[in-house]
Amino acid sequence: MLLGPSDPVPVRPRRILVTGCSGSGKSTLGRALEARLGLPYTELDGLYHGPDWVPRPEFAADVAALAAGEEWITEYGYSLARPLVLPRAELLVWLDLPRAAVMRQIVPRTVARRVRRQVLWNGNVEPSFRTFLTDPDHIVRWAWRTHAEAAVRVAQAQERRPELPVVRLRSRREVAYWLAGPVAALTTDDPRTAGSTGTP
């Protein structure tokens, strides 16, 4: 079931997945949904990356525990995590922004994080600017190269879960419209979110 930014969400979801390429705004949307729906948001990058960017050996167990919960929001990312979270999800939100729009978001974000030495997950910070040239998996190059892969993941998810509602959002304007419209409508009679606003 593929929905657009103005389509009502069929049921109030308790477990939500957000997908899109790196830099598309998954964590921003996850936090916005957390604030509006009262569901806890967990960033998968925080479970995956240990100190010095070393993958945490507990990652799969942590994702399995997350997926078993009754209420959550997280990303539909990491090949190890996807089979664990998809069967439990009640809604998949696809940030299908054009590559140019993603670049306009991820480049300034990456630069700002590096300049400010912003601490990310488990004490990690963005690497030096020269890694853009030396590391083929630098986050900006990775986002450019893997931009089309989100569409493939969504198609695979739809094959496995044809009944799962999928909301496709193609711009920041559509994201804002969806939050202020269909998402806000879900909170109307929910006492947990009575104080939420529809402002993105």
Secondary structure as the mmCIF struct_conf table of DSSP 4:
data_model
#
loop_
_struct_conf.conf_type_id
_struct_conf.id
_struct_conf.beg_label_comp_id
_struct_conf.beg_label_asym_id
_struct_conf.beg_label_seq_id
_struct_conf.end_label_comp_id
_struct_conf.end_label_asym_id
_struct_conf.end_label_seq_id
STRN STRN1 LEU A 2 LEU A 3
TURN_TY1_P TURN_TY1_P1 PRO A 5 SER A 6
BEND BEND1 ASP A 7 ASP A 7
HELX_LH_PP_P HELX_LH_PP_P1 PRO A 8 VAL A 9
BEND BEND2 PRO A 10 VAL A 11
BEND BEND3 ARG A 14 ARG A 14
STRN STRN2 ARG A 15 THR A 19
BEND BEND4 CYS A 21 CYS A 21
TURN_TY1_P TURN_TY1_P2 SER A 22 GLY A 23
BEND BEND5 SER A 24 GLY A 25
HELX_RH_AL_P HELX_RH_AL_P1 LYS A 26 LEU A 37
HELX_LH_PP_P HELX_LH_PP_P2 LEU A 39 PRO A 40
STRN STRN3 TYR A 41 TYR A 41
HELX_RH_AL_P HELX_RH_AL_P2 LEU A 44 TYR A 48
STRN STRN4 HIS A 49 HIS A 49
HELX_RH_3T_P HELX_RH_3T_P1 PRO A 51 TRP A 53
HELX_LH_PP_P HELX_LH_PP_P3 VAL A 54 VAL A 54
STRN STRN5 PRO A 55 PRO A 55
HELX_LH_PP_P HELX_LH_PP_P4 ARG A 56 ARG A 56
TURN_TY1_P TURN_TY1_P3 PRO A 57 GLU A 58
HELX_RH_AL_P HELX_RH_AL_P3 PHE A 59 ALA A 68
BEND BEND6 GLY A 69 GLU A 71
STRN STRN6 TRP A 72 GLU A 75
TURN_TY1_P TURN_TY1_P4 SER A 79 ALA A 81
HELX_RH_AL_P HELX_RH_AL_P4 ARG A 82 VAL A 85
HELX_RH_3T_P HELX_RH_3T_P2 LEU A 86 ARG A 88
BEND BEND7 GLU A 90 GLU A 90
STRN STRN7 LEU A 91 LEU A 95
HELX_RH_AL_P HELX_RH_AL_P5 ARG A 99 ARG A 116
TURN_TY1_P TURN_TY1_P5 ARG A 117 ARG A 117
BEND BEND8 TRP A 121 TRP A 121
TURN_TY1_P TURN_TY1_P6 ASN A 122 GLY A 123
HELX_LH_PP_P HELX_LH_PP_P5 GLU A 126 SER A 128
TURN_TY1_P TURN_TY1_P7 PHE A 129 ARG A 130
HELX_RH_AL_P HELX_RH_AL_P6 THR A 131 THR A 134
TURN_TY1_P TURN_TY1_P8 PRO A 136 ASP A 137
HELX_RH_AL_P HELX_RH_AL_P7 ILE A 139 ARG A 145
TURN_TY1_P TURN_TY1_P9 THR A 146 ALA A 148
HELX_RH_AL_P HELX_RH_AL_P8 GLU A 149 ARG A 160
TURN_TY1_P TURN_TY1_P10 PRO A 162 GLU A 163
BEND BEND9 LEU A 164 LEU A 164
STRN STRN8 VAL A 166 LEU A 169
BEND BEND10 SER A 171 SER A 171
HELX_RH_AL_P HELX_RH_AL_P9 ARG A 172 TRP A 178
HELX_RH_PI_P HELX_RH_PI_P1 LEU A 179 VAL A 183
HELX_RH_AL_P HELX_RH_AL_P10 ALA A 184 LEU A 186
TURN_TY1_P TURN_TY1_P11 THR A 187 ASP A 189
HELX_RH_3T_P HELX_RH_3T_P3 PRO A 191 THR A 193
TURN_TY1_P TURN_TY1_P12 ALA A 194 GLY A 195
#
